[in-house]
């Protein structure tokens, strides 16, 4: 049982890193090649990474047969709270305190990684973990 959870955490980490790469690359491209301020760059990059991460983690990490629209709705609730908070804080750090935009994004990504794992495991896929193909 402990091995299974360790493997689940490793998979979540690997998929989150891949989503993080998508987020940081898309954020950097938007930041460097558009006139967008921090907030729109962050929001677009976050949406791309969330879609990627949800798809892989539902299929391979949590192996869930949960209703996809319901699971996506629960993820949307998470991001309806996380996104405004992280955007406001990130925008304040980047635009007001003049912290490096990429550093701020990396800090947001770290918070997202920890909170999303806990939320996915205990809310989104609770009761449906390892039910796919059963």
Secondary structure as UniProt FT lines:
FT   HELIX           2..33
FT   HELIX           38..56
FT   HELIX           57..61
FT   HELIX           68..91
FT   HELIX           92..96
FT   HELIX           101..119
FT   HELIX           120..124
FT   TURN            126..130
FT   TURN            132..133
//
